């Protein structure tokens, strides 16, 4: 199979603190990982695309200095929400793609972030 | 603008009936389409995909139909079961440029026992 995990599955933090979310491909090497955000009863919105060893490409309107993405290895990407505020509370979902030539994306289970 | 949207936000069906979930897309350059199922508090689960050189693809109890003329995509679920209750999203990928997916707004499927 192609399993993607996320850690933590949920996190509650105080306003102003930073939170790191990990996305791992457990049984394959992911050349590309994607980070999505999903607000309640809404669809998934792409935040950024990251390729291993290079800088992430952020979607318009997503602050790269606030949402730090690191894709240091072929099996791990991290999203750090810096100086989190209540409006950052959301469901963050990552996906991973095996090869540049394939379109299939495998999604993680998501991380529920609540900022108090 | 470019978007992927759905005609029906909520679909309620009786157990055992067939379900049809529709999706309209506006980007004629898209060449790959996927249907995902998302249960509450979970990540999207792949159901079935189709490329633009096809107009129909079948899986186990599911069929995806693609009509490029009117930019319409549908997901048919045969003999709908309570376990099929979830939100269903269609997603598209452009043939050129980025590999990321653009998701539709979602349809909630409610299966009545």
Contacts between the chains, C-beta under 8 A, distances in Angstrom:
chain1	res1	chain2	res2	distance
A	4	B	43	7.9
A	6	B	43	7.8
A	32	B	99	6.3
A	34	B	100	5.6
A	34	B	101	7.6
A	36	B	103	8.0
A	42	B	105	7.6
A	42	B	106	7.9
A	43	B	89	6.2
A	43	B	103	4.6
A	43	B	104	6.4
A	43	B	105	5.1
A	43	B	106	5.3
A	44	B	44	7.0
A	44	B	89	7.1
A	44	B	103	4.6
A	45	B	103	7.6
A	46	B	100	4.9
A	46	B	101	7.3
A	46	B	102	7.5
A	49	B	98	6.4
A	49	B	99	7.1
A	49	B	100	5.3
A	57	B	98	7.5
A	91	B	41	7.9
A	93	B	43	5.1
A	93	B	44	7.2
A	95	B	101	7.9
A	97	B	99	6.6
A	100	B	99	7.8
A	103	B	32	4.9
A	103	B	49	7.8
A	103	B	93	5.6
A	103	B	99	6.8
A	104	B	46	7.5
A	104	B	49	7.4
A	105	B	101	6.4
A	106	B	46	7.5
A	107	B	36	7.6
A	107	B	43	4.2
A	107	B	44	4.7
A	107	B	45	7.4
A	107	B	46	7.7
A	108	B	43	5.3
A	109	B	42	5.8
A	109	B	43	4.6
A	110	B	41	7.3
A	110	B	42	6.5
A	110	B	43	4.6
A	112	B	41	7.2
